Amino acid sequence: MSHALPPDHYRTILVVDDAETCAATLELALLGLGGAAVAVARTGIEALQVLGDARREVCAVITDLNMPRMDGFELIRHIRADCRHATIPIVVTSAETDPRAYERATDAGANAYFPKPYSPGRVRQKLEQLLDEKPSART
């Protein structure tokens, strides 16, 4: 049985990318997905602030890897270490040139990896699949 969220509480897909055009493209591609709002953070530190906001239920994260102050690998490890968010889907979109980036991201806890340039539609499809597979935390 599902409980309605209070009016100031809403599901959020968090896009973390310091490149404004990449974040905006993903935001457009994700509009209306699962009835969730889309929030954008420019850094990993901003992302952790959004994740800590009790008014939001972050249901998924899409993150870049190369960002200032806290890279995507560190962000993924922080998310996976927090019991409140340990099971949410994490999708990586990155222009990282290190051939081990995919392995490093999945080892850190990412569920999917899309090298840039990527298809925003394919990212949305993968996220839909991951959200459908995720067991609901609410009963």
Residue pairs with C-beta under 8 A, 6 or more apart in sequence:
1 139
2 136
2 138
2 139
3 138
5 11
5 57
8 55
9 54
9 55
9 56
9 57
10 36
10 37
10 55
10 56
10 57
11 34
11 35
11 36
11 37
11 56
11 57
11 58
11 59
12 36
12 37
12 38
12 39
12 50
12 56
12 57
12 58
12 59
13 30
13 33
13 34
13 36
13 37
13 38
13 39
13 58
13 59
13 60
13 61
13 62
13 127
14 38
14 39
14 40
14 41
14 47
14 50
14 51
14 58
14 60
14 61
14 62
15 23
15 26
15 27
15 30
15 38
15 39
15 40
15 41
15 62
15 63
16 40
16 41
16 42
16 43
16 44
16 46
16 47
16 61
16 62
16 63
16 64
16 67
16 72
16 75
17 23
17 26
17 40
17 42
17 62
17 63
17 64
17 67
17 93
18 42
18 43
18 64
18 66
18 67
18 68
19 64
22 64
22 93
22 116
23 40
23 42
24 40
25 120
26 38
26 62
26 93
26 120
26 123
27 38
27 40
28 120
29 120
29 121
29 123
29 124
30 36
30 38
30 62
30 124
30 127
31 38
33 124
33 127
33 128
33 131
34 59
34 128
34 131
36 59
36 60
39 50
39 56
39 58
41 47
41 49
41 50
42 67
43 67
43 68
43 69
43 70
44 63
44 67
44 69
44 70
44 71
44 72
44 74
44 75
44 78
45 69
45 70
47 61
47 63
47 75
48 70
48 75
48 78
50 56
50 58
51 58
51 61
51 79
51 82
51 84
51 85
58 85
58 88
59 88
59 89
59 131
59 134
60 88
60 89
60 90
60 91
60 127
60 130
60 131
61 75
61 79
61 88
61 89
61 90
61 91
62 90
62 91
62 92
62 93
62 123
62 127
63 72
63 75
63 76
63 90
63 91
63 92
63 93
64 72
64 92
64 93
64 94
65 71
65 72
65 73
65 92
65 94
65 96
65 101
65 105
66 72
66 94
66 95
66 96
67 75
70 78
72 92
72 94
72 105
73 104
73 105
73 108
76 90
76 92
76 105
76 108
76 109
76 110
77 108
77 109
79 85
79 86
79 88
79 90
79 109
80 86
80 90
80 108
80 109
87 134
87 135
87 137
88 134
89 111
89 112
89 127
89 130
89 131
89 134
90 109
90 110
90 111
90 112
91 110
91 111
91 112
91 113
91 114
91 123
91 126
91 127
91 130
92 105
92 110
92 112
92 113
92 114
93 114
93 115
93 116
93 118
93 123
94 101
94 105
94 113
94 114
94 115
94 116
95 115
95 116
96 115
98 104
101 113
102 113
102 115
105 113
106 113
111 130
112 126
112 127
112 130
114 122
114 123
114 126
